[in-house]
Amino acid sequence: MLHSNMLNSNMLHANNESRGKWKPAGIVRLAMVALGLACVVFAQQFDLVIANGRVMDPATGLDAVRHIGIRAGKIAAISAGALQGRSVLDAKGLVVAPGFIDLHSHGQTPENYRFKAMDGVTTALEMEVGVSPVSPWYAAREGKALINFGASSGHLPARMAVMHDSGTLLPRDKAVERAATPDEQREILAMVRRGLEEGALGVGLGIAYVPLVTRAEILDLFRLAADKKTAAYVHMRNGGPVEPGAIAALQEVIADAAVAGASLHVVHITSMCLNETPLCLEMIQGARQRGLDVTTEAYPYTAGMTDIGSAIFSEGWQARQGGINFGDLQWAATGERLTAETFLRYRKQGGMVAIHSIPEDIVKLAIANPLVEIASDGVLENGKGHPRATGTFTRVLARYVREQHVLTLMEALRKMTSAPAKRLGIQSKGSIAVGADADLAVFDAARVMDRGTFENPAQYAEGMVYVLVNGVLVVRNGSLVEGVTPGRGLRR
């Protein structure tokens, strides 16, 4: 309106001077005003506009039809009125949410990133096991990733390297079979520290996979996390009801967080605590009420998955997993249920196995609990693995929001966006705000759903119409966009 008024004023002034004839000064002034108007209009041209969508931003509580202008990979405008852009996507009838942040994603490969994008995930992070060394891991993905990526500095990979364990993702022998010497402990700690100094997002701890690790060594890692002002992302020492089980394991890490002054994130609370999940959540709530920074996560499935050759399946695993047996294990490569004979054969060779041990009512309880964030713990290799690698987030939206009304859509989105961003301490992700990265998931709330099964997990989720990573479309009209790699590494 200001520029319109200026234009009218100059026209009137010119007319008064010439009584119908244009004077040069008036023409110059009018030209200058017109140029200013053109500059304003040009400045409001966006690279991309998402128009008419139901914008839902848990960070601010916004839930309204808005138009979003994107420029240079950032959200540049959020408007109730129409915006102009070089390209415009009509999102009428669709939800526009911040892109989902998966705090616990082992599958850090192009194959996995494609399934993540179709699940609405714009940032997938390896925070439980972590990586070591850190810099080469990031360098291998820079400029090549479909979605954003990042990792913690991992205790397990550092320990495997120092102790010359033959495992890949998880320890298999030397790091499992003996405790580290004092010299090895110092070297392991130094490697984890170096990873943090190279920008890793936290300290990754898989205590259950190295059962002979001392409590003092774990406490040192919490102290390191506190010193670097970051969180420890922890797979606890024990799970299940058999003492020392999940309750004792949770007490250990809460105590370490309190002693060290560190932040704590407990991974996959349901598969660790099983029927004791309600009590474990009460413990976490109590710790938070007394000033400790403790968070947790879960995935929306009744089965976990891990390497059958790992320490998880040492003698007594049936009782530790809540009283299951061989038939409750499912070999990922074939989908077959195991027997005592096939268990022994596969344990010798190693490989991924699903563990059907989590009661459905426990899953539902955890998904509904305000403390619990959503994270997949997913990995897929050559199409084999757990369906959580391909449908965790859409499954929550379909099964627990739309079908069972366990939680509201806004609350589900909070668990996938602003809550994990807050856990990470990252301001540029997890919200729809001017200046934030243009990571967005645009979906049909009436149609969104997971499709992967334990027998055939490698099926793309449905209902994600558009997904943007740093302002670049990676999913368009429900299909992957080929030849784009806008993903960037997240560092501290």
N, C-alpha and C positions, 0 to 999 in steps of 0.2 A: 504493500500500500504506500509506503514511503516513496518508492521510486515512481509509482503512478502519480502521486501528488506532485512530485518534482517535475514530471513531464508536463502535467497540466499547467503548472505555474509558469514554466518557460514558454509554453505556447501562448499563454495569455499575455506575458510580458512582450513577446515579439509582436503580437497583434496590436497592442497598445502603442508600440513605437511606430509601426508602419501603417496602421489602419488598413490591414489586408495585404501589405507587402512585407516580404521577409527581409530583415536586415542581416548583414553578415554576422554580427555578434550574436544575434538570436539563433541563427543557423548553427553556429559553433557550439553554443550552449546546448542546443537540442541534440546535436550530434554526440556531445559528451555524455549527456544523460542516456541516450540510446545505447551508447557503448557500455555504460555502466549496467544498464538493464541486461544487455547481452552477456556481460561477464557473470551477473548473478545467475541467469538462466543456465549458462554453461557450467557454473560451479555446482549447480544442483543436478547435473547429469551424472548418474551413477553407472558403474560398470554393469551392475545387475540389480534389479528390483524384484523382490518377492512380494507380490501384491495380494491383498484381500484374504490373507491367511488368519486363522485363529492363533495369535501369538501367545504362547504360554511360557512364562519365565518364572520358575520357582524362586529365583534369587530376589525378585522384586514383588512377586505376586501378580504380575500383569497377566490378565486373561481377557483379551479383547481382539477384535479385528483390527489389524494394523498393516502398514506397508513398510517394508524394510529395504533401505538403500545400502548397497555394498560398494565400497571403493577400495582398491588396493588390498584386498583380502581382509578388510575390517568392516564392521558394521558402522556405517557413517550416518545413518538416519533411521529413526523409528517414528512413523507418522500416522495420524488418523486420516490424513488426506492422501490423495494419489501422489506418487513420485514418478519422475521420468528417468529412464535408464536405457542404456544401449541394448540391453536385453531385459525382458520382463517375463517372469514366471507367474502365472495365475494360480494362486494357492487357495482359491475359494473352496470352502468346505473341508479344508485340510488343517491339521495342527502343525504349527511351526514352533519347534522346540530347540533349545540348545543341543548341539550334537552330544551324544552319550559318551561318557568317559568310563572306560573299563580298566579298573585298577589292577586287575589280576588276569592277565592274558599271556599265556605261555607261547601261543602261536604267533611268533614275530616274523612271519614270512609273507611273501606276496599272496600265496594261497589263502592264508588266514585273513589277511587284510581285506580281500575281496568279500569274504563272508561277513566280516565285521561291518563293512560299509553297508551291505544290504540289511544288516540288523540295526542300522542307525548309529553305529559307533564311529566317531570321528577321531578318537584318541584311545589307543590300546597300550597299556603299560605292563611291563614285566616287573612286578613289585614284590612278589613272594620269594621266588628263587633268586631273582636278580641276575646280574651279569658281572663278569670279571675276566679280563680287564674291560674298563668302561669305554674309553675313547675309541678303540677300534670297533666296538659294537655299534656305537652311534655312527661312526664314519661309514660303515658298510651299508647304512640305510639312507643316509642323507641324499636327497635328490632322486631317490628311487622308490619312495613309499607312497602308497595310495592314501593312507591316513597318517595321522600324527602318532608318534611312538616315543617310548622312553623306558627307563629301567632304574631299579635300585642298584646299589653296590652290594652284590650278593655274598653272604657268608659261605653258602654251599659251594659255588664255583671257585671261590678263593681257597677253601679248604681242600677241595678236590685237586686243585693245581699244586698246592704245597705238599699234600700227602700222596700225590701221584696215584689218585684213584682212577679207575678205568671207565667210570660212568660218564654220561654225556649231560643230560639235563639234571639227573639225580645221581648221588653216590651209589656205588655198587659193591665196593670191596674195602680198600684200605682206609677210607675215611669213615667207614661204618664199623670196621672190625676192631679198631683200637682208638684210644684217646690220642689227641695231639700232644706232642712234647711241649715244654715251655717255649723252646725256640720256635717251634712250628706255630704255636699260638700267637707269638709276637709277629711272625711273618704274615699270618692270616689277617690279623688285625691291621697291620700296615697296608695290606692290599685293599681291604675294605675302606680304610681311610683315604687311600689314594683315589679310589673310585669316587668317593664323595667330593674330593677336591677337583675331580674332572667333570663334576656337574651331575652325578647320579642323584636321583630324586629321593632317596632315603636309604635305609639299611634293610636288606632282605634277609630273613631268617627262616630256615626250614628245619627247626630243631628236631622234629620227629624223624628226619632222615639220617641223623647222626646221633644215635641214642647214647653214645659214650661221651658226647660233648659235656664238659663240666658246667655247672651252674655259674661258676666264676667267669668262664669264658663268655657265656651269654650276657652276664651283667656288664662285662667290659664293652660289649657291642652296644648295649643300651647307653652306656656312658659316652661312647663315641657319637651316637645319634644325638644325645643331648648337647654335646660339645659343638656339633655342627648345626644345631637347631633344626633338626629334621626328625622324621618319625621312623620307628622300627615296624616293619610289616612282617608279621610273624605267623608261621604255621607252628602251633604249639607242640610241646614235647610229647604229650599223650592225648588220646581221644577216647571216647566211650566211657562206659560205667565201671570198668574194672580198675580198682585202685593200684597204683596211682594213675588216675584217669584224667578226664577233661577238667574237672573241678580243680585238682591239684596243679594241672598245667596252666590254667588260667590264673590261679593264685601266684604262680611263679612269675609270669610276665607282668601282671599288675604290680607286684612287689618290685620288680626290676624297674618298671617305669617310675614308680614312686621314689625309689632310692636314687635313681639316676637323674630324675627330673626330665625324662624323655617322653615324647608322644608315642602312643602305641596304637597300631591297627591290627586286629586279630582277623585272620583270613578264614573264610568258609566256616562260620560258626556252627552251622547245622551239621555238617559232616563230622565235625570234631565232637560236638556235645550231644548229638542225637537226642534222646528223650530228656536229657538234662539241659537242653537249650534254654527253656524258660528260666532256670536258675542261673545259668551263665549270663543271660541278658540282664537279670537282676543285679548280678555282681558288677557288670560293666556300668549299669546305670548308677549303682552306688558309688563306684569309683569316680564317675563323672560328677556326681553331686558333691563330692569332696575335693573337687578341683583338679582331678587328673584328666589329661587329654587322651581318652580312649575311644576308639571307634571300631566298627566291625562290618562284615559283609556276608552275603549269602547268594547262592544261585538258585533258580526256581526249578530244581529237579530233585528227584528222590534217590539219585545215585551219584556218587563221586567217581573219580577215576585217578589212577596213578600207575606207576610202573610196578608190575608184579615182582620184579627182581629187587625192589627196594626193601628197606628195613620195616616198612609198614606191614609186610607179610612175614615177619619173623614169627617163631612159634607162639601160639596163643592169639593169633590175629582174629580168629572167629569171635572169641569173647570180647576182645577189645572193640570190635566193630558192632557190638550190641547183640551178639548171639546169632550171627549169620553163618552160612556154610558155603561149600564149594559152588552149589547151584545158584547162589546169589552173586557170583562173579561172572562177568560177561567179557569174553575176549574181543577187544576192539577190532582186530584184523578180520574176524570172520562173523562176529555177532553170536557165536556159540556160547552157551552156558557151560561152565567148567565142571569137571568131576575131580575126584582126588588124583586120578592118574594124569589128566591134562594139566591140572594145577602144577604138579611137580615138573612136568616137561616144560611148560611155559615159564615157570620161575627160573629155570636154569638158563633159558635164552633171553629172558627179559622182554618187556613190551607192555603196552597200555591195557589195563583191564578196568571195566566199570564195576563199581561196588554198590550193589543195591541194598542200602542200609538205612536210608533216611525216611522216617514216616512222613506221609503227606501232610498230616496235621502240623508237624513241626515245620515243614517248608512254609505252609500257609502262615503260621504264627510269626515266623521270622520275616517273611516278606512284608507283613503288616506292621511290624514293630518299627517305630520311628528311628530307633538307633541303627537299624540295619541298612547298609547301602547295597546296591546291586553290583555284582562283579561275576564274571563268567568262570574264571579258572580254566579257560578253554584252550585246547590245542587240537589241531587237525593236521594230519600228515598223509598226503596222497589220498585224501577223501576219507580217511579212517580216524576215528576218535570219538569224542563225546558230543552229543547235539548241543551242549551248552556253548560250544565254539561257534555255532552258526545261528543260534536263536534265543540266547538268554534274554535280551532286552525286549524283543517282540513278544516273547512268551509271557513276560510279566504284564505287558500291555494287553495281551489278548486274554490270557487265562485268569489273571488275578485282578485286573482292573475291569475289563469289559464283561467277562463271563461270570466271575464269582463275586465281584464288588468287594474284594478284600481291602482295597485301598482306592483312593481317588486317583484320577489321572494326574493331577498336579503333584500329589505326594509321590507317586511312582516316578515322575520326571525329576523331582528333587533328589531322589535316591540315585538317579543316573547322571545328574548334571552338577548342580550347585554343591551338593554334599561331597562328592569326590573331589571337586575343585577346591573346596575349603580344606579337605584333608591334605591335599597336596600343597596348599598355600599358593595356588596359581590364580592370578586375577584375570587373565586374558581368556580363560576358558570357562565353560559351564554356565554362561549367562547370555541373555540377549540385551546388550547395552551398547550405547554409542562408544566406540573405541575398542570393543571386544573383538577377538578374532571371529571371522564369519564362518564358524563351524555350526552347521544347522542340520537338523533332521526334520523333514517335512513329510508327514504321513497321514494316512487315512485311518482315523481311530476306529472306524467301523469294520475295517478289513485287515488291519495289521495282525500278523500272526507268524509264529515259528512253524517250520515244516520238518526239521531234522528229527530223526529217530535214532535209537541206539543201534539199530540194524543198518540204517542208511543216514548218517548224520549230515552228509555233504549235500544239503538241499537249502537253497537260498530262502531266507525269510521273505514274506510278502507284506505289502502295504506301505513300504517306504517309497514314496513317489519321487522325492528329491533329497539328496544328501550332499551338503557342501563342506569342503575342507579348505580352510583359509580362503574362502570365497570362490573356490573352483568346484564345479559340479563333478562329483564322482559317481552319483546315481542320478539318472534323468529318466523321467517317465517310467520308473520302476525297474530300470535296467542299468547295469554298470556302464560307465563311460570308459572307453578304451583309450589307452595312450596318455593318461594324465597321472602325474605323481606329485601332488601338492603337499603331501605329508611332511611335517617337520619334526625334528627331535626336540622333546621337552627336557630342559635341564633346570637345575636349581639356580 
